Amino acid sequence: MKNSELVSRSLQSVWHPCTQMKRHETIPLVPFSRGEGMWLYDFEGRRHLDAISSWWVNLFGHCNPVINSAITDQLEKLEHVILAGFTHEPVIELSERLARLSKLGHAFYASDGASAVEIALKMSFHYWKNMGRPEKRHFVSLENGYHGETLGALSVTDVAIFSDTYSPLISKGLRIDTPDWRHAERGESPCDFALRCAEKLENLLEIHHPGIAAVILEPLVQGAAGMGMHHPAYLAKARQLCDKYNVHFIADEIAVGFGRTGTFFACEQGNILPDFLCLSKGITGGYLPLSAVLSRQAIYEAFYDDSLSRAFLHSHSYTGNALACRAALAVLDIFESDGVIAKNREKANLMTEKAKVLAAHPKVEHFRNTGMIWAFDVVDPSPDFSRRFHLAALKKGLLLRPIGNTVYFMPPYVIEEEEMDFLVQGTLELL
């Protein structure tokens, strides 16, 4: 089958996400036939290095044999069962292992990151309602934060292109300055800037805390903000302030969990325990839709009652899907058996060293790295920079999707030195 035939059929039948479909009159879709490791292959044999983990979800490469085997084995046992009133072994084991890793418990499952955020927001509000504090119904989120595109998630998302159109439908939250160190004063360290931003959070909480249910943020890296990175001191201070003013701390680790920032969970670097932990993306290694929200025991206990009205009556048809849970268990197996976190630190150091040539480029500013994420901003880009860069990268066999003038790398953890060289050299030529 030829690429052109698939492109035509897709344009006639598929409404592609995050896309102005009319643009595909001039910008062709790229159909892929198979994947292997770091690479995606089209139907004519051309290959592309997946430098963004297929929207940040793929951890251990395409068609990973360990995950393949786990899903195949599960297919012969149980594919799915309703989780309301029933249970199964993969969802139990996954919940137990996530609890041990996070020190939180009672995982509540959905299928995507935005749904996990919706769950955490609803749980937080409902907790306060059950505790006799229904006035605590507002949420604080960071400037330039992104938490998904359902209506509840959009209420705590500050990316205009996603939220402006739907503003009449969105409940307004409270915004606070981002600790993204690109906004620091000249000579101000990332840590000092983070603490200065935390002072503004305290000023807000001091005034508004009686009506605030929770603070929600992306720990260490704000993805859709152009990989805005902040010092872990902000996490520690925000946790202290949430305790002081009696509001919840929601950690949205949908994009940054599962080793992406250099520790298994990003919150570890602030040495904090959130009240709610939202997980998705890498949880199944990029195989199947799954998300989870874990919470403190005290939150679970606030819903445990004879009254149905105090229960958390939220559900998704595929909650705790057995195949997705089995894929997630395989991902955790790989982390344990392969020493992934330690290996990633070595790879991150090597990649950062190789990328120094990019950091020194005259068109580059704010080169930055956190764990297995690298980003830089292009100085004085053309108005259509993101589109042009993306298309030019495809011609070089690189799958890259800049965010505005920010070019970023978020590759699968299986990247090796030769592929790092290919990525850095190709990006240098593109610049």
PyMOL commands that set and color helices and strands:
alter all, ss='L'
color gray80, all
select helices_A, chain A and resi 3-13+21-25+53-56+65-75+89-102+113-130+151-154+160-169+181-183+190-211+233-245+266-270+281-284+297-303+308-310+322-338+340-354+356-359+385-395+417-430
alter helices_A, ss='H'
color red, helices_A
select strands_A, chain A and resi 32-36+39-42+47-50+105-110+138-142+174-176+212-217+221-222+228-229+248-252+276-279+291-295+364-370+373-378+398-399+406-409
alter strands_A, ss='S'
color yellow, strands_A
deselect
rebuild
show_as cartoon
